[in-house]
Amino acid sequence: MSERLAVYPGTLDPLHYGHIDIIQRATRIFDRVIVAIYDQRRGQKEVLFSIAERMALARSVLAGMPEVEVASFSGLVVEYAHRVGALALVRGLRVFSDFEYEFRMGLANKQLAPQLETVVIMSDEQHIHLSSSTIREIAELGGDVSRMVPPAVLTALCRKYPTVSRRNEG
């Protein structure tokens, strides 16, 4: 039987507990999951962390998960998935507005790569409010994001924004 490989693509800027939850749950469905970090800017989306920083953080945080690999990619995710032999893309779904976007992307990806499935995993209720953009905004304004991101990511955010509160860390 061949290995069931999935790709979990994203910018992960920064990686947060919602991402980790989706990744952990994907490993229960697939033999191996590649966390594929997009290494180019799309449209107006500015990144806080460089691709090297995002990959290092993901590798550090996900180190205890041997079935997870961290890689970077550029271009179309369906082409990357084809290159690595993935049978599915994994996506997380938080709120209804995510559904519309993921539905459109899933249909477009199906047109581009009919053999590639999109598997959507609904966020756990405790992570439904998390988004990388919200975390960046809170951190930039000096708020406490310690319950939203792993310690390594919190430390990295504190390097970017020295005023980030660490009161709930630990």
C-alpha positions in Angstrom: 0.0 0.0 0.0 1.4 3.4 -0.9 1.9 6.2 1.6 -1.0 8.5 2.1 0.7 11.9 1.8 -1.1 15.3 2.3 0.1 18.9 1.9 -1.0 21.5 4.4 -0.1 24.8 2.7 0.0 28.2 4.2 1.9 31.3 4.9 2.1 30.5 8.6 3.0 34.1 9.5 3.1 33.3 12.4 2.3 29.7 13.1 -0.3 29.4 15.9 -2.1 26.8 18.0 -4.9 26.6 15.4 -2.5 25.6 12.7 -0.9 23.0 15.0 -4.3 21.5 15.9 -5.1 21.1 12.2 -1.7 19.5 11.5 -2.0 17.1 14.4 -5.5 16.0 13.3 -4.3 15.6 9.7 -1.7 13.1 10.9 -4.5 10.9 12.1 -5.9 10.7 8.6 -2.7 10.7 6.5 0.6 8.8 6.9 2.6 11.9 6.3 1.8 15.6 6.2 4.0 18.2 4.6 3.6 21.6 6.1 4.3 23.6 3.0 5.1 27.3 3.7 4.4 29.7 0.9 7.6 31.6 0.2 6.3 34.5 -2.0 4.0 37.4 -1.3 0.5 37.2 -2.8 -1.2 40.5 -3.7 -1.1 42.9 -0.7 -0.2 40.2 1.8 3.0 41.4 3.6 4.8 38.9 5.7 6.3 39.7 9.2 8.7 36.7 9.2 11.0 35.7 6.4 10.6 32.3 4.8 13.7 31.1 6.7 12.3 32.3 10.0 8.9 30.7 9.4 10.5 27.4 8.4 12.8 27.4 11.5 9.9 28.2 13.8 7.7 25.5 12.2 10.5 22.9 12.4 11.1 23.8 16.0 7.5 23.7 17.1 6.6 20.5 15.1 9.9 18.7 15.9 8.1 16.1 18.1 5.9 15.0 15.2 7.9 12.5 13.0 5.1 12.2 10.4 5.3 15.9 9.7 7.8 17.5 7.3 8.3 21.3 6.8 9.1 22.6 3.4 8.7 25.8 1.4 7.1 26.2 -2.0 6.3 28.9 -4.5 3.8 28.9 -7.4 0.7 26.9 -7.5 0.1 24.6 -4.6 -1.4 21.9 -6.9 1.9 21.8 -8.8 3.8 21.4 -5.6 1.5 18.7 -4.4 1.9 16.8 -7.7 5.8 17.1 -7.4 5.8 15.6 -3.9 3.2 12.9 -4.8 0.5 14.1 -2.4 -3.1 12.8 -2.8 -4.7 15.7 -0.8 -4.5 19.2 0.3 -5.5 19.8 3.9 -7.2 23.1 4.8 -8.5 24.4 8.1 -12.0 26.0 8.4 -12.7 28.4 11.2 -15.7 30.6 10.4 -18.3 30.9 7.7 -16.3 33.4 5.7 -13.5 30.9 5.5 -15.9 28.4 3.9 -16.6 30.7 0.9 -12.8 31.2 0.2 -11.9 27.5 0.7 -14.9 26.4 -1.4 -13.7 28.6 -4.3 -10.1 27.5 -3.9 -11.1 23.9 -3.7 -13.1 24.1 -6.9 -10.2 25.9 -8.7 -7.7 23.4 -7.5 -10.0 20.5 -8.7 -10.0 22.1 -12.1 -6.2 22.4 -12.1 -5.6 18.9 -10.6 -8.6 16.6 -10.7 -6.7 13.8 -9.0 -6.0 16.0 -5.9 -8.5 16.0 -3.1 -9.1 18.9 -0.7 -9.7 17.8 2.8 -11.2 20.4 5.1 -10.8 20.0 8.9 -13.0 22.2 11.0 -11.1 24.1 13.7 -11.4 23.1 17.3 -13.8 25.5 19.1 -10.9 26.8 21.3 -9.0 27.9 18.2 -11.8 29.3 16.1 -10.8 32.9 16.8 -7.1 32.5 15.8 -5.7 34.0 12.6 -2.2 35.0 11.9 -3.2 38.5 10.9 -5.1 39.0 14.2 -2.0 37.7 16.1 0.3 40.0 14.2 -2.0 43.0 14.9 -2.3 42.2 18.7 1.5 41.7 18.9 2.2 44.9 17.1 0.0 46.8 19.5 1.7 45.3 22.5 -1.1 42.8 23.5 -0.8 39.4 25.0 -0.7 36.6 22.4 0.9 34.0 24.8 -2.2 31.8 24.7 -2.3 31.9 20.9 1.2 30.8 19.9 3.8 28.3 21.1 6.6 29.7 23.2 9.2 29.8 20.3 6.8 31.8 18.2 6.1 34.2 21.2 9.8 34.7 21.6 10.1 35.5 17.8 7.2 37.9 18.0 8.8 39.6 21.0 12.0 40.1 18.9 9.9 41.8 16.2 7.7 43.8 18.7 9.5 44.4 22.0 6.3 45.7 23.6 4.4 42.3 23.3 3.0 41.4 26.6 4.1 38.0 28.1 1.9 38.0 31.2 0.1 34.7 30.4 3.2 32.9 29.3 3.9 29.6 31.1 
